[in-house]
């Protein structure tokens, strides 16, 4: 009887811990930069057709790299929506800020684009291999190509970028903030490269 009582006490204690604030699941999303003022420019209409993500990082749970080939997922912190959807919204907003892609249409738009962008996410994790220096890692490949008569034409840009931002604290919130910084740096670089490619083509 005493043994059963001890088991019940342990179960109650565990349940109490799991219901505390530390154990509540936290949901995060990438920040969305404000859209720039609209223009009447219609020469280029761009659609972000898809954002794919490596199977290793497809889970909504945050992924932490703890060894060269070792990863673990956080059962209590993750994205509010699948990461490819969260990234697509933010990438689309950064494309609008770049002012290189003309009008960037939303999914399901009835407007036919003449330029298409595809993004593949190759890295998206908290790098905890060096516990004293945790960082947020992000890597992606962006392909931008023209469309004519519904078929792909010239590739404007095929760019691979990666970035790592140190974490201010080893917390899910700090990791999300660092991923936001990663994406900002990557998209600024890609937007600049795309602008150069388009400028050279028009000369």
C-alpha positions as CSV (number, residue, x, y, z in Angstrom):
1,X,0.0,0.0,0.0
2,X,2.9,2.3,0.8
3,X,4.4,1.6,-2.5
4,X,1.2,2.5,-4.3
5,X,1.0,5.7,-2.3
6,X,4.5,6.7,-3.4
7,X,3.7,6.0,-7.0
8,X,0.7,8.2,-6.9
9,X,2.7,11.0,-5.3
10,X,5.2,10.8,-8.1
11,X,2.5,10.8,-10.8
12,X,0.8,13.8,-9.2
13,X,4.1,15.7,-8.9
14,X,4.9,15.0,-12.6
15,X,1.5,16.2,-13.7
16,X,1.9,19.4,-11.7
17,X,5.3,20.1,-13.4
18,X,3.9,19.4,-16.9
19,X,1.1,21.9,-16.4
20,X,3.5,24.7,-15.3
21,X,4.4,27.6,-17.6
22,X,7.8,26.1,-18.4
23,X,6.1,23.1,-20.1
24,X,3.5,24.9,-22.1
25,X,4.0,24.6,-25.8
26,X,5.1,27.8,-27.5
27,X,4.3,28.7,-31.0
28,X,6.4,31.0,-33.2
29,X,6.3,32.6,-36.7
30,X,8.7,34.6,-38.8
31,X,8.2,38.3,-38.8
32,X,6.6,39.9,-41.8
33,X,8.2,43.2,-42.9
34,X,5.7,45.9,-43.9
35,X,4.9,46.2,-47.6
36,X,6.4,49.1,-49.5
37,X,4.1,51.7,-51.1
38,X,2.3,50.3,-54.1
39,X,3.3,51.4,-57.6
40,X,1.7,51.2,-61.0
41,X,4.7,49.2,-62.4
42,X,3.4,46.2,-64.2
43,X,6.3,45.2,-66.5
44,X,7.3,42.4,-64.1
45,X,4.9,40.2,-62.2
46,X,6.4,37.6,-59.9
47,X,5.0,34.6,-58.1
48,X,6.7,32.6,-55.4
49,X,5.6,29.3,-56.7
50,X,6.8,27.1,-53.9
51,X,9.0,26.8,-50.8
52,X,10.3,23.3,-50.1
53,X,12.2,22.3,-47.1
54,X,14.7,19.5,-46.3
55,X,12.9,16.5,-44.7
56,X,15.2,16.9,-41.7
57,X,13.7,20.2,-40.9
58,X,10.1,19.8,-42.0
59,X,8.6,19.3,-38.5
60,X,6.8,22.2,-36.9
61,X,8.9,21.4,-33.8
62,X,12.2,23.4,-33.5
63,X,15.2,21.3,-34.5
64,X,18.5,21.5,-32.5
65,X,21.8,20.2,-33.9
66,X,23.7,18.7,-31.0
67,X,26.4,16.8,-32.9
68,X,28.0,16.5,-36.3
69,X,25.2,14.1,-37.4
70,X,22.9,14.3,-34.3
71,X,19.7,16.3,-34.0
72,X,16.8,16.6,-31.6
73,X,13.4,18.2,-31.7
74,X,11.9,20.4,-29.0
75,X,8.4,19.0,-28.0
76,X,7.5,22.3,-26.4
77,X,8.6,24.9,-29.0
78,X,7.8,25.1,-32.7
79,X,6.2,27.0,-35.6
80,X,2.5,27.9,-35.5
81,X,2.1,26.6,-39.0
82,X,4.4,24.3,-41.1
83,X,7.7,26.0,-41.6
84,X,7.5,26.1,-45.4
85,X,4.3,28.1,-45.1
86,X,5.7,30.4,-42.4
87,X,8.8,31.1,-44.5
88,X,6.8,31.6,-47.7
89,X,4.9,34.5,-46.2
90,X,8.0,36.2,-45.0
91,X,10.0,35.6,-48.1
92,X,7.2,37.1,-50.2
93,X,7.3,40.2,-48.1
94,X,11.1,40.5,-48.4
95,X,10.7,40.2,-52.2
96,X,8.3,43.1,-52.2
97,X,10.8,45.2,-50.3
98,X,13.5,44.3,-52.8
99,X,11.7,46.3,-55.5
100,X,13.3,44.0,-58.1
101,X,10.4,41.7,-58.8
102,X,7.8,44.2,-59.9
103,X,4.5,43.2,-58.5
104,X,4.7,40.1,-56.2
105,X,1.4,38.3,-56.3
106,X,-0.2,36.3,-53.6
107,X,-1.0,32.5,-53.8
108,X,-4.2,31.9,-55.8
109,X,-4.0,35.2,-57.7
110,X,-5.7,35.3,-61.1
111,X,-2.8,37.4,-62.5
112,X,-0.4,35.4,-64.7
113,X,3.2,36.0,-63.6
114,X,6.0,36.4,-66.1
115,X,8.7,35.6,-63.5
116,X,8.6,32.7,-61.0
117,X,10.7,32.1,-57.9
118,X,11.3,28.7,-56.2
119,X,13.0,28.4,-52.8
120,X,14.5,25.3,-51.2
121,X,15.4,25.4,-47.5
122,X,18.5,23.3,-46.9
123,X,19.2,24.3,-43.2
124,X,16.9,25.5,-40.4
125,X,18.1,24.6,-36.9
126,X,19.6,25.8,-33.7
127,X,23.2,24.9,-33.6
128,X,24.1,23.8,-30.1
129,X,27.2,21.8,-30.9
130,X,29.2,24.4,-28.9
131,X,27.0,25.0,-25.9
132,X,28.8,28.2,-24.9
133,X,28.2,29.7,-28.4
134,X,24.7,28.7,-29.7
135,X,23.7,30.0,-33.1
136,X,20.7,29.9,-35.4
137,X,21.5,28.4,-38.8
138,X,19.6,28.9,-42.0
139,X,20.5,28.0,-45.6
140,X,18.5,28.2,-48.8
141,X,18.7,28.1,-52.5
142,X,16.6,30.5,-54.6
143,X,15.9,30.1,-58.3
144,X,14.3,32.9,-60.3
145,X,13.3,32.4,-63.9
146,X,11.2,34.1,-66.6
147,X,8.0,32.6,-67.9
148,X,6.7,33.0,-71.4
149,X,3.5,31.4,-72.8
150,X,3.3,29.3,-69.6
151,X,6.8,27.8,-70.1
152,X,10.1,28.5,-68.3
153,X,12.6,30.6,-70.1
154,X,15.8,32.3,-69.0
155,X,17.1,31.7,-65.5
156,X,17.6,35.1,-63.9
157,X,19.2,33.9,-60.7
158,X,20.2,30.6,-59.1
159,X,21.7,31.5,-55.7
160,X,22.7,29.5,-52.6
161,X,22.9,31.5,-49.4
162,X,23.5,30.6,-45.7
163,X,23.7,32.6,-42.5
164,X,24.3,32.0,-38.8
165,X,23.3,34.4,-36.1
166,X,24.5,34.1,-32.5
167,X,21.7,33.6,-29.9
168,X,21.4,36.2,-27.2
169,X,20.0,33.5,-24.9
170,X,19.6,29.8,-25.3
171,X,15.8,30.0,-25.5
172,X,13.2,29.3,-28.3
173,X,12.3,33.0,-28.4
174,X,16.0,34.0,-29.0
175,X,16.3,31.3,-31.6
176,X,13.3,32.6,-33.5
177,X,14.7,36.2,-33.4
178,X,18.0,34.9,-34.7
179,X,16.3,33.1,-37.6
180,X,14.5,36.3,-38.4
181,X,17.9,38.0,-38.7
182,X,19.2,35.1,-40.8
183,X,16.4,35.5,-43.2
184,X,16.8,39.3,-43.4
185,X,20.5,39.0,-44.2
186,X,19.9,36.3,-46.8
187,X,17.1,38.1,-48.6
188,X,19.0,41.3,-48.7
189,X,21.9,39.5,-50.4
190,X,19.6,37.7,-52.8
191,X,17.6,40.8,-53.7
192,X,20.8,42.6,-54.4
193,X,22.1,39.8,-56.6
194,X,18.8,39.6,-58.5
195,X,18.8,43.3,-59.1
196,X,22.3,43.1,-60.6
197,X,21.3,40.2,-62.8
198,X,18.3,42.0,-64.2
199,X,20.2,45.2,-64.7
200,X,23.0,43.4,-66.7
201,X,20.3,41.7,-68.9
202,X,18.7,45.0,-69.8
203,X,22.0,46.8,-70.7
